[in-house]
Amino acid sequence: MVYLDFEKPLADIEGKAEELRAMAQKGEGAVDVEKEAAALDKKSGDLLRDLYKNLDPWRKTQVARHPDRPHCSDYIAALFTEYTPLAGDRAFGDDHAVMGGLARFNDTPCVVIGHEKGNDTKTRISHNFGMARPEGYRKAIRLMDVANRFGLPVITLVDTPGAYPGKGAEERGQSEAIARCTEKCLQIGVPLVSVIIGEGGSGGAVAFATANRIAMLEHSIYSVISPEGCASILWKDAERMREAAEALRLTAQDLKKLGVIDRIISEPVGGAQRNPSEAIQAVGAEIALMLKDLEGKKRAELIKDRRHKFLDMGSKALA
């Protein structure tokens, strides 16, 4: 278990409970060791609920970035069947930060696309920590074209700090690729639903989340820039990231009030990282509801619905 900074008191209690149980297995200590460990378990459970009851925006940012949160590949493995990945953009190469392909969701054919961060050092480097290059967005465009041609719903899973800002990416047209991907989201005449499962960073996230329906996990974030980046620009001090997180209104709760997203998906106590299977099933249930909400709508109606959703966002927020 990886503990976040604000979870250190919890780590101490759970560590003591584990020590007591280890002693009991070795036959050391008093007979009532298990009873003491159970009391510590209850104490840690109460503390966990208290810690996660009212997380501030910066702590939510930390939870959204937790390395043990389920990633795109975990959701695809658990929720989709007959997944057949598509690779490459037919222009430069394949981007492992973006995964996607044809699949079945609840036995219905669909296209699924998402950012993949990786689970350990090797896979994180391979997937570029979920930061897509232009070829990743062009791969997504290819998949959306396939979906549009065959009338398949598109499901996107967003989890990225933002698009990759490297020299090579810029040389290959990063901003143009993001813009084209966003444009494609607005053009396709099939249901498009999106879930922010971790971080939704800047245009790198918008390119996948310009959808008919957008949901966010309870402790995920979605913003135009990271709190550290915002603090560096505004105050020349990245250490003011807590203040920036407050100002950015990046939590699911704030974005629901502003009309940027449609639904908030509850997470297990302690975040999705504490019970990945429960979080994944909750996301699956929400995707099913969002697709059902769009069922039977004609192509022109879906496109109009999506366009007006984003055109109306500013006016709703100011109203």
C-alpha positions in Angstrom: 0.0 0.0 0.0 1.3 3.4 -1.0 0.3 6.1 1.5 -0.2 9.7 0.6 1.2 12.5 2.8 -2.1 13.1 4.6 -2.5 9.4 5.2 0.6 9.0 7.4 -1.4 8.6 10.7 -3.4 5.9 9.0 -0.1 4.2 7.9 1.1 4.1 11.5 -2.1 2.4 12.8 -2.3 -0.1 9.9 1.4 -0.9 10.3 1.0 -1.7 14.0 -2.0 -4.0 13.2 0.2 -5.9 10.7 3.0 -6.2 13.2 0.7 -7.6 15.8 -0.7 -10.2 13.3 2.9 -11.1 12.3 3.7 -11.7 16.0 0.6 -13.9 16.4 1.7 -16.0 13.4 5.1 -16.6 15.0 3.5 -17.5 18.3 4.8 -14.4 20.0 2.9 -12.1 22.3 -0.2 -12.5 24.4 -3.3 -14.6 23.4 -5.4 -11.4 22.8 -3.1 -10.1 20.0 -5.8 -10.6 17.4 -8.3 -8.7 19.6 -5.8 -5.8 19.7 -5.3 -5.9 16.0 -9.0 -5.9 15.4 -9.3 -2.8 17.6 -6.6 -1.1 15.5 -8.5 -2.1 12.3 -11.6 -0.4 13.6 -9.6 2.7 14.6 -8.0 2.8 11.1 -11.4 2.4 9.4 -12.8 5.3 11.4 -9.8 7.5 10.6 -10.0 6.6 6.9 -13.6 7.7 6.8 -12.7 10.9 8.5 -9.8 11.7 6.2 -11.8 11.2 3.1 -15.0 12.8 4.3 -14.0 16.4 3.2 -10.9 16.3 1.1 -9.7 19.7 -0.1 -8.8 20.1 -3.8 -5.1 19.5 -3.3 -5.7 16.3 -1.5 -8.1 15.2 -4.2 -5.3 15.9 -6.7 -3.0 13.6 -4.7 -5.7 10.9 -4.7 -6.3 11.2 -8.4 -2.6 10.7 -9.0 -2.3 7.7 -6.7 -0.2 5.0 -8.4 -2.5 2.2 -7.2 -5.7 3.6 -8.8 -7.1 1.3 -11.5 -5.9 2.4 -15.0 -7.4 2.2 -18.4 -6.1 -1.3 -19.1 -7.7 -2.5 -15.8 -11.1 -1.1 -16.8 -10.9 -2.6 -20.3 -9.9 -6.0 -18.9 -12.8 -6.0 -16.4 -15.6 -4.3 -18.3 -15.1 -5.2 -21.9 -15.0 -8.5 -23.8 -13.5 -9.4 -27.2 -11.2 -6.4 -27.0 -9.2 -6.1 -30.2 -6.7 -3.2 -30.1 -5.8 -0.9 -33.0 -2.3 0.3 -33.3 -0.7 3.2 -35.2 -1.8 6.4 -36.8 -0.9 5.6 -40.4 1.4 8.6 -40.4 4.3 8.2 -37.9 3.9 5.3 -35.5 2.1 3.9 -32.5 1.7 5.8 -29.2 1.5 3.5 -26.2 0.1 6.3 -24.0 -3.2 5.9 -25.9 -4.9 2.5 -26.1 -8.1 1.6 -27.8 -9.9 -0.7 -30.1 -13.0 -2.6 -30.9 -14.8 -4.4 -28.1 -18.1 -5.4 -26.5 -19.6 -3.6 -23.5 -22.4 -5.6 -22.0 -22.3 -7.6 -25.2 -22.9 -4.5 -27.3 -20.2 -3.8 -30.0 -18.4 -0.5 -29.3 -15.1 1.4 -29.6 -13.2 2.1 -26.4 -10.3 4.6 -26.2 -8.3 5.7 -23.2 -5.0 7.0 -21.7 -2.8 4.4 -20.1 -0.2 5.5 -17.4 1.3 2.1 -16.6 1.6 0.2 -13.3 5.4 0.1 -12.6 8.5 1.9 -13.6 9.0 -0.1 -16.9 5.3 0.3 -18.0 5.1 3.9 -17.0 8.1 4.7 -19.2 6.7 2.6 -22.0 3.3 4.5 -21.8 5.0 7.8 -21.3 3.1 8.3 -18.0 -0.2 8.7 -19.9 1.0 11.7 -21.8 0.0 11.3 -25.5 2.0 12.4 -28.5 0.3 13.5 -31.8 0.2 9.9 -33.1 -1.9 9.0 -30.0 -4.6 11.5 -30.9 -4.5 10.5 -34.5 -4.9 6.9 -33.5 -8.0 8.0 -31.5 -9.3 9.8 -34.6 -8.9 6.6 -36.6 -10.9 4.7 -34.0 -13.7 7.3 -33.9 -13.9 7.2 -37.7 -14.4 3.4 -37.5 -17.1 3.9 -34.9 -18.8 6.5 -37.0 -18.7 4.3 -40.1 -20.2 1.3 -38.4 -22.6 3.1 -36.0 -20.7 2.0 -32.8 -20.9 3.9 -29.5 -17.6 5.4 -28.3 -16.5 5.1 -24.7 -13.4 7.1 -23.6 -11.5 6.7 -20.3 -9.5 9.8 -19.5 -6.4 9.7 -17.2 -3.6 12.0 -18.3 -1.5 14.8 -16.8 -1.8 16.4 -20.2 -0.5 16.0 -23.7 3.3 15.4 -24.0 5.1 18.8 -24.5 8.3 17.4 -25.9 10.2 18.8 -28.9 9.4 15.8 -31.2 5.7 16.0 -30.4 5.6 19.7 -31.2 7.5 19.1 -34.5 4.8 16.5 -35.5 1.9 18.8 -34.8 0.8 18.2 -31.2 -1.6 21.2 -31.0 -3.1 20.4 -34.5 -3.6 16.7 -33.5 -5.4 17.7 -30.3 -7.6 20.1 -32.2 -8.5 17.5 -34.9 -9.3 15.0 -32.2 -11.6 17.4 -30.4 -13.2 18.3 -33.7 -13.7 14.6 -34.5 -15.5 14.2 -31.1 -17.9 16.9 -32.2 -18.5 15.4 -35.7 -19.2 11.8 -35.1 -22.9 10.8 -35.2 -22.8 8.0 -32.6 -23.1 8.1 -28.8 -19.9 9.3 -27.1 -19.5 9.0 -23.4 -16.5 9.8 -21.3 -15.3 9.0 -17.8 -12.5 10.9 -16.0 -10.9 8.0 -14.0 -7.9 9.9 -12.6 -6.4 13.1 -14.0 -8.0 15.1 -16.7 -5.3 17.4 -17.8 -5.8 20.3 -20.2 -6.3 19.8 -23.9 -4.9 16.3 -23.7 -8.0 15.4 -21.8 -10.5 17.6 -23.7 -9.6 15.8 -26.9 -11.2 12.6 -25.5 -13.8 14.1 -23.3 -15.8 16.3 -25.7 -18.7 13.9 -25.2 -22.5 13.7 -25.0 -22.2 12.6 -21.4 -19.2 13.1 -19.1 -18.8 11.4 -15.7 -16.0 11.7 -13.1 -14.9 9.5 -10.3 -15.5 11.2 -7.0 -11.8 11.9 -6.3 -10.6 12.5 -9.9 -9.7 16.0 -11.2 -10.2 17.8 -14.5 -8.6 21.2 -15.2 -7.0 23.4 -17.8 -3.6 23.1 -16.1 -2.0 21.3 -13.2 -2.0 23.1 -9.8 1.9 23.1 -9.9 1.9 24.6 -13.4 -0.7 27.2 -12.5 1.2 28.2 -9.4 4.4 28.5 -11.4 2.8 30.8 -13.9 0.8 33.0 -11.6 3.1 33.3 -8.6 6.4 31.9 -9.9 6.3 29.5 -7.1 5.2 25.8 -7.6 4.9 25.4 -3.8 1.7 27.4 -3.9 0.0 24.4 -5.6 -2.6 24.1 -2.8 -3.8 27.6 -3.4 -3.8 27.0 -7.1 -5.8 23.8 -6.7 -8.5 25.8 -4.8 -8.7 28.5 -7.5 -8.8 26.0 -10.4 -12.1 24.5 -9.3 -10.9 21.1 -10.6 -12.9 18.7 -8.4 -15.8 16.6 -9.6 -18.1 18.4 -7.2 -17.1 21.9 -8.5 -17.3 20.9 -12.1 -20.8 19.3 -11.6 -22.0 22.7 -10.2 -20.5 24.5 -13.2 -22.2 22.2 -15.7 -18.9 20.9 -17.1 -19.7 17.3 -16.2 -22.9 15.4 -15.9 -22.4 12.8 -13.3 -20.2 12.0 -10.3 -19.3 8.3 -9.6 -18.9 7.4 -5.9 -15.6 5.7 -4.9 -15.0 3.2 -2.2 -14.0 4.7 1.2 -10.4 5.6 0.9 -10.5 6.1 -2.9 -10.5 3.7 -5.9 -7.0 2.5 -5.0 -8.4 0.9 -1.8 -10.9 -1.3 -3.7 -10.2 -1.2 -7.5 -12.8 -3.9 -8.4 -15.6 -2.0 -6.7 -14.6 1.3 -8.4 -14.4 -0.4 -11.8 -17.9 -1.9 -11.4 -19.2 1.5 -10.4 -17.7 3.0 -13.5 -19.2 0.2 -15.6 -22.7 0.8 -14.2 -22.4 4.5 -14.9 -21.3 3.9 -18.5 -24.3 1.7 -19.0 -26.6 4.4 -17.7 -25.1 7.1 -19.9 -25.4 4.9 -23.0 -29.0 4.1 -22.2 -29.7 7.8 -21.8 -28.5 8.3 -25.5 -30.2 5.2 -26.8 -32.5 5.7 -29.8 -31.2 9.2 -30.6 -30.5 9.9 -34.3 -27.1 11.0 -35.7 -28.1 14.6 -36.2 -29.6 14.8 -32.7 -26.5 13.3 -31.1 -24.2 15.8 -32.9 -26.5 18.7 -32.0 -26.7 17.6 -28.4 -22.9 17.4 -28.1 -22.3 20.8 -29.7 -24.9 22.7 -27.7 -23.6 21.0 -24.5 -20.2 22.7 -25.0 -21.5 26.0 -26.4 -23.8 26.4 -23.4 -21.2 25.7 -20.8 -20.0 29.3 -20.3 -23.4 30.8 -20.2 -24.6 28.2 -17.6 -21.6 28.9 -15.4 -22.2 32.7 -15.5 -26.0 32.4 -14.9 
